[in-house]
Amino acid sequence: MYRHHLKRARRHYFSPRKLRLRFAFWGGALMIGATAAAFALLSHFSDEQFYRLYLQHPYIAYALPPFGLALIAWLTQNFFKGTEGSGIPQAIAALEMKQHDLRAKVLSLKVAGGKIFLTSLGLLCGASIGREGPTVHVGASIMYSLRHIALFRGRDMTRSLILAGGAAGISAAFNTPLAGIMFAIEEMSRAFSKRNSGTLIISVVLAGIVALFILGDYTYFGKSSAALPLTSAWLAVVICGVGGGLLGGLFSTSLIQGTRKLAPMALTYPVLLAFVCGLLITLFGISSDGLTYGTGYEAARHLVDGGEPSVFYPFLKMLATIASYLSGIPGGIFAPSLSVGAGLGANLALLMPDSPASALIMLGMVGYFTGVVQTPITAFIIVMEMNADSSMLLPLMATALIAKGVSHLVCPTPIYEALALAYLDRNKE
């Protein structure tokens, strides 16, 4: 009896259809990992070039956001329709679409290429955006394109391809596959198929490993060895959890409501809207001495390494990110949100001089990022990668959970879910 079941299981496991399925998923994951690594290098180069221009020719840099974002909006509308926004809401919306023609407009190799090009161009123009959300969109587009090669049929298989591609994309965008896996589970858990869960997770891990192999073992915002035991950190945990959750929830609400209210203008005058948003980005950049431009990696790393904080930086960076997103250009909010959280933690460190500043900065990052996306486990894993001291585990966990609860009171529907629903409403089948 046992041998019969074993033989049957082997025959099922090594069936041509199952092998074709695995090779497609895993081959796609390798492609996504390599593409995500190239995207990361191009984004970093673009971000760096803008700052070099800002230091050498500031007046040219001031003009780049309005005119650059207007150009990107024109390119988006005329050549790369479907690339606008973060990319995560589009991937989630594609999971629910029933018609192939509509889904193909959101997920295609042309959309993937356009997303990489326009996001990098946005960073070259000083927009306060990140590449992480767009990498999800790129990953989902690459994996979805494999349906022709492997002859996948059925709605469940289509959803599995999109989910695997998006999850592999976020895995490759981070410095650890674990964060990508957790984000996929937290953000898209309703779409997981129990039958294909093992294949999906292996795809996620493969994409992350390829990106790590190409880019090396890196961290977003440097390393810290700060320790802050929960017994002496309760006040900082409460402040970062409540404050981060409140501000993150308000930020998400502003994006959701702003996208809804500006939808008519975005449809009729997309280039003008992008130009006005670009002017605001320049204004915030001037007010912050250039700190609010780009991803925010360098500004946050400066704080983690013990740099002097700017009290107004997190608030100006938050406003610059809102303006960048509402402009309608491709670009994500992951990196800017972590940078805003670092600034909030640095401000708290000024009020609590007896506590390690880098530890408070990490709490601020977890609190605000969780408040924005309402994925506490992902936020905890991302920031925990920066620290080697186990005493930070419980403070970071507690901060993330508090921030999630507070943010939910301010913004009942998580931002990506709300934006995905809005996207589906605008593209009704």
Sequence and secondary structure as in RCSB ss.txt:
>XXXX:A:sequence
MYRHHLKRARRHYFSPRKLRLRFAFWGGALMIGATAAAFALLSHFSDEQFYRLYLQHPYIAYALPPFGLALIAWL
TQNFFKGTEGSGIPQAIAALEMKQHDLRAKVLSLKVAGGKIFLTSLGLLCGASIGREGPTVHVGASIMYSLRHIA
LFRGRDMTRSLILAGGAAGISAAFNTPLAGIMFAIEEMSRAFSKRNSGTLIISVVLAGIVALFILGDYTYFGKSS
AALPLTSAWLAVVICGVGGGLLGGLFSTSLIQGTRKLAPMALTYPVLLAFVCGLLITLFGISSDGLTYGTGYEAA
RHLVDGGEPSVFYPFLKMLATIASYLSGIPGGIFAPSLSVGAGLGANLALLMPDSPASALIMLGMVGYFTGVVQT
PITAFIIVMEMNADSSMLLPLMATALIAKGVSHLVCPTPIYEALALAYLDRNKE
>XXXX:A:secstr
 HHHHHHHHHHHHT HHHHHHHHHHHHHHHHHHHHHHHHHHHHHHHHHHHHHHHHH HHHHHHHHHHHHHHHHHH
HHHT TT  B SHHHHHHHHH   HHHHHHHSSHHHHHHHHHHHHHHHHTT   BSHHHHHHHHHHHHHHTHHHH
T  SHHHHHHHHHHHHHHHHHHHSS HHHHHHHHHHHHGGG  GGGHHHHHHHHHHHHHHHHHHH S  TT  B 
    HHHHHHHHHHHHHHHHHHHHHHHHHHHHHHHHTHHHHHH HHHHHHHHHHHHHHHHHHTTTTTSSSSHHHH
HHHHTT    TTHHHHHHHHHHHHHHTT B BSHHHHHHHHHHHHHHHHHH TTS HHHHHHHHHHHHHHHHH  
HHHHHHHHHTTB  GGGHHHHHHHHHHHHHHHHHH SS HHHHHHHHHHHHT  
